[in-house]
Amino acid sequence: MAEKIVPIEQLVVEAKSAFRQQFGEDAAVAVFAPGRVNLIGEHTDYNDGFVMPMALPLVTVIVGKQVPGCEATIYTTTKFPNEEQRTTFEIPNKFSLVRAINREGPKWAMYMKGVIANYLGDVPSAFKAVVHTSVPIGGGLSSSASLEVATYIFLDQLMGVQQEATQLTKKALACQKAEHDYAGMPCGIMDQFISFMGNKDHALLIDCRHLTSSLIPLNDDNVIILITNSNVKHQLTGSEYPTRRKQCEEAAMILKKVSLRDANLDDIKYLESINTNAEIIARARHVITEIRRTAEAAEMLKQSNFVKFGKLMTESHASLRDDYQVSCPELDSLVELALEVEGVLGSRMTGGGFGGCTVTLVYSKSVDNVIQNIQDKYKGQATFYVCKPSPGASILHN
Ligand code: GAF
């Protein structure tokens, strides 16, 4: 059985009740920001390429209020091993020359500190907040970006800033910088972008070079997006992600291109002819073919050609496994088990890799068979989410 997705309204009620328990008063504002699943276009965002995620009904909610003083006190309802659930830190005021915040305390709060430090306006001098999320932590569904984006619009709401569509790209970039500076993760722009700009019933094709995007309808009742969490997270992502980024930059440098977005398969032949390191060639080949696959997948989705779309997803997985080498035995097994079932159109790992989730496109009538097949044969404990494309970050009015 797929997991029950907790409605946002219920998460807000729970968050407000936790706020009352923690602080003995009522929260004044509530916001949410979604996690995402990337349908195709993996490890292409930091190569100026295309990605095609959709926002999820799995969200991070923040409730809270502005208070006198100069400190932020935040409580998370999530229990992280060996980390405090409640933390207090000083917020630099608007006259401070540098808006740096101490990096002591729990890791989960770093994402929020990063956003406060990179917020584009004045930050409130003090606030209290509760964070409550339904995005699985470390599951490759962007729990961190949803926390950053929720923090951003929470600050907006405290400061009375209106949500204007024209400002969202700048805000997404500020959240990306927060993750670079405070979490030490040199991520691309995809996760923050989709968390701000996701749309109900639509996937979003993002051009990560021009930071433009187009919505593509994805609301056919005959097909389902099934997310399967492997529930493993190998400790490699932290070190391997920056290595992949560097390898891509190196390939682009050898080719004298600004980025691999400008390269094509003839460039792979050139790299081979000058005996470039085989790993660098393989990384470049993944990125070049994945950017092409993503553009093609967008066209297929526009035509509701789910058969071809699914095929491109499966090809994407093979490329991530063999050329980019960011998959792992658990993800490969989940993809293989899904593809065994009749009615499955395509399946691939999603997100950074080395654990987390797969995404499978399947005819609605076959989804139960996929879940059953995986439950019968997967060596670990998988969890399942059936998700429709959902709205981006927003304020919740009482
Ligand atoms: C992680 C990063 F945060 C994204 O920017 C992206 O690079 C993704 O891995 C891989 O496609 O989620």
Residues whose N, C-alpha, C, O or C-beta is under 5 A from the ligand:
A	BS01	GAF	G41 E42 H43 T44 D45 C187 G188 I189 M190 D191 G351 G352
